[in-house]
C-alpha cells in the first residue's frame, strides 16, 4: 500500500510541466524528507531488536 502511494506521488512528480520546475523541486524535497523520517522511525523501532540479534550471534561465537 505504501509503495503504491509512493509510486503515485512519483508519477505525479514526473508528470509535472517545465513551468512548474520550482514546485517540482519542492515536492521532491518533501518526498525525500518524508522517506528520511520513515527510515529514522524504522531504525529507532527495529534497532534494539537488530542489535540483540547481532549480540546473540557474537555470544554464540
Secondary structure as GFF3:
##gff-version 3
##sequence-region A 1 61
A	DSSP	alpha_helix	2	14	.	.	.	ID=ss1
A	DSSP	three_ten_helix	18	20	.	.	.	ID=ss2
A	DSSP	alpha_helix	21	60	.	.	.	ID=ss3
###
